[in-house]
Amino acid sequence: MGKIVDKFSDTAEVVIYGGSCYDFVKTIPDQSITLIITSPPYNIGKKYEEKSSLSEYYHKQEEIIDECVRILADNGSICWQIGNFVESSEIIPLDIFLYPIFQKHGLKLRNRIVWQFGHGLHASKRFSGRYETILWFTKTDSYIFNLDAVRVPQKYPQKKHFKGPKAGELSCNPLGKNPSDIWDIPNVKNNHVEKTIHPCQFPIELVERLVLALTNEKDTVFDPFLGVGSTSVAAIKNKRRGIGCEIKEEYYAIAVERTKLAMNGKLKTRPMNKPVYDPENPKITLEYEWKIASIQADLFSKQFAYGVAK
Ligand SMILES: C[S@@+](CC[C@H](N)C(=O)[O-])C[C@H]1O[C@@H](n2cnc3c(N)ncnc32)[C@H](O)[C@@H]1O
């Protein structure tokens, strides 16, 4: 098993730096990272951030994004996961606000993924917010995109053409369907198996989908705002290398601990594509889960047969 080091290395399985990404990123060579995925502070006064003016926030984000573009490989991707800045009851969507920084570098926006989830604050003067977005940019037109690795079960996998020259043949892709740009993945709240003390950690399955689709085995994934290590866990679980920085000691310690558990195959995570629990219909959820599990098993065996899964 590899070990976790705290200085940039192009051979280590995992690098976790306990300090500011603004310092660490300068030690990463040009074009050495295949995927950068992060959820930066939103400047909303969470306990791990100091609220600053929007203009200061913009320039600080610009500083780290400029560096991320420098270290990104030509076939690589940047995924910036972000929500809203809220001031005096007005919301400012940070992805729209930050978009010009990526545009300035000529990056190409491939998807604006909507991540929807069921839990959050209850608003009284507007509709409760139940989604955030992920801006997925690439540096060039020849970027890695392994769609087959992240296909999800078809709703009707056995559906066949009933007439014409293809009558009797499957009418949908036997490897599953494209997961689309709307992702229904539970956010990590108290009853979630991955919950730590961090107030807004990534669900690992969300990072895994990006890691599998946008990198190949042994590629390097970097998260400048690592929190409790969800990105390094998702990288290691899928045979990629993980690099990250976390400035708060207590989160850094958890990131190291969770990544070690993942390296030993002992970290409990919510499985990818597990259906979302429906409290109105727990029995149906359970039956659906069984159905999806068997469809997923079938899908994997087909992916093996086609040489997609290893
Ligand atoms: C939105 S959270 C990210 C959580 C992460 N995605 C996870 O799954 O745990 C942002 C994190 O960035 C950290 N942070 C803030 N400024 C930082 C900096 N300059 N360098 C590194 N980490 C920083 C915060 O302490 C916080 O844990």
The ligand as a Tripos MOL2 file, in Angstrom:
@<TRIPOS>MOLECULE
LIG
   27    29     1     0     0
SMALL
NO_CHARGES

@<TRIPOS>ATOM
      1 C1        -16.7340   23.8960    0.8630 C.3       1 LIG1
      2 S1        -15.4830   23.2120    1.8510 S.3       1 LIG1
      3 C2        -14.9640   21.8140    0.8950 C.3       1 LIG1
      4 C3        -15.4000   20.5180    1.4790 C.3       1 LIG1
      5 C4        -14.8870   19.3150    0.6860 C.3       1 LIG1
      6 N1        -15.4170   19.2830   -0.6610 N.3       1 LIG1
      7 C5        -15.2090   17.9890    1.3810 C.2       1 LIG1
      8 O1        -15.7740   17.0910    0.7680 O.co2     1 LIG1
      9 O2        -14.9190   17.8810    2.5790 O.co2     1 LIG1
     10 C6        -14.1350   24.2940    1.6200 C.3       1 LIG1
     11 C7        -12.9050   23.9130    2.4310 C.3       1 LIG1
     12 O3        -11.8110   24.7560    2.0620 O.3       1 LIG1
     13 C8        -11.0130   24.9750    3.2100 C.3       1 LIG1
     14 N2        -10.1710   26.1610    2.9240 N.ar      1 LIG1
     15 C9        -10.5050   27.4690    2.9900 C.ar      1 LIG1
     16 N3         -9.4810   28.2310    2.5810 N.ar      1 LIG1
     17 C10        -8.4730   27.3910    2.2280 C.ar      1 LIG1
     18 C11        -7.1750   27.5640    1.7010 C.ar      1 LIG1
     19 N4         -6.6720   28.7920    1.4670 N.pl3     1 LIG1
     20 N5         -6.4130   26.4800    1.4320 N.ar      1 LIG1
     21 C12        -6.9030   25.2150    1.6600 C.ar      1 LIG1
     22 N6         -8.1240   25.0000    2.1830 N.ar      1 LIG1
     23 C13        -8.9090   26.0600    2.4420 C.ar      1 LIG1
     24 C14       -12.0120   25.1370    4.3230 C.3       1 LIG1
     25 O4        -11.4440   24.9230    5.5980 O.3       1 LIG1
     26 C15       -13.0630   24.0900    3.9400 C.3       1 LIG1
     27 O5        -12.8320   22.8540    4.5780 O.3       1 LIG1
@<TRIPOS>BOND
     1     1     2 1
     2     2     3 1
     3     2    10 1
     4     3     4 1
     5     4     5 1
     6     5     6 1
     7     5     7 1
     8     7     8 2
     9     7     9 1
    10    10    11 1
    11    11    12 1
    12    11    26 1
    13    12    13 1
    14    13    14 1
    15    13    24 1
    16    14    15 ar
    17    14    23 ar
    18    15    16 ar
    19    16    17 ar
    20    17    18 ar
    21    17    23 ar
    22    18    19 1
    23    18    20 ar
    24    20    21 ar
    25    21    22 ar
    26    22    23 ar
    27    24    25 1
    28    24    26 1
    29    26    27 1
@<TRIPOS>SUBSTRUCTURE
     1 LIG1         1 GROUP 0 **** ****
